[in-house]
């Protein structure tokens, strides 16, 4: 694009694009969920680097109960063409496809470099994600694990490691009294969102490790389980939440915190505990452990997948695991016919995790030492994120596009396939909306 020139508006006319490098940051900017948190951290990096950016808040399928208005003033109207020459979509490929089919006024993918930041937890990219990724000019992979996944699927596509970090709001502090937690116990904390997959997050594994670690004494330790979007008494019989509640009720040392909490309150809960436990079977990144480490809390975590970007045996207690086929999942996105049949994840060694918990409980000096190292590791992640190597690569792509360089060869074919499905997708969406309007079918 010529400096100071006018970009093509796919909806008719043209619009001025700023001459300097800038980014249109699109994502769930007001959502408290993980994708929204990651997008807001990217906004922080852009500000630190002095990179101009404009936000586009993409609504989540289910409205947020505690929207985060921090970036509201930085968002542009989706009814007008976004001002910068690079689109950075903090969205997963299915949502990218929805945008391309909807063709919102703010989005121009023809004259502007467009990249996405996908979060995926397993070793192979789902077949349904391939076109959503392939139609991008580049992918910014938020962990080395995801970078390898995308390269494995599309080796010619430009893929850049996009180091992730967290920046905590001011004023987060420990407050056990507020959450009704015992003042003198060594407390471990784990977190689970009922809208996620319980088998992957594995809160029952954390509970089992705690039980094994402290089966021979009852006082001085505790496990806090944060349950997001809890259904409580309405939880279905046989569900992961119902089982978690039953097992927690059998041990007075286990406390469920399931009331609605804003993100800052969840951070305060983590700060009120002594160590974080994540016996996940797979993580694209692992935001919870990274937040805990930023707070100076040591982590006991499975030694597999995205969390190894920021964890080592020097600053965390890593739990060995064996790679096994994925099984026992509860959400549609993880069905074998949607994600592919070859997916694997890690089965953590619960006995090894229990030994780590017992060691931490008996050694306050070790907890303090690991907490300091965890905070230092999180600070290094912040430095990597602020270096912004992937953002520099986007700038180079934008300059190359302005000079007439053709995007990677597979992009055009992917966009052609997507365009062919647009009419059928719109017709299907119309039928779904009509059914909802008359009270038929599931609601978002």
Secondary structure, 3 states (H helix, E strand, C coil): CCCCCEEECCCCCEEECCCCCEEEEEECCCCCCHHHHHHHHHHHHHHHHCCEEEEEECCCCCCCCCCCCCCHHHECCCCCCCCCCEEEEECCHHHHHHHHHHCCCCCCCCCCEEEECCCCCCCCCCHHHHHHHHCCCEEEECCHHHHHHHHHHCCCCCEEECCCCCCCCCCCCCCHHHHCCCCCCEEEEEEEECCCCHHHHCHHHHHHHHHHHCCCCCCCEEEEEEEECCCHHHCCCCCHHHHHHHHHHCCCCEEEECCCCCHHHHHHHHHCCCEEEECCCCCCCCHHHHHHHHCCCEEEEECCCHHHHCCCCCCCEEECEEEEECCCCCCHHHCHHHHCCCCEEEEECHHHHHHHHHHHHCCHHHHHHHHHHHHHHHHHHHHHHHHCHHHHHHHHHHHHHHCCCCCCCHHHHHHHHHHHCHHHHHHHHHHHHHHHHCCCCCCC
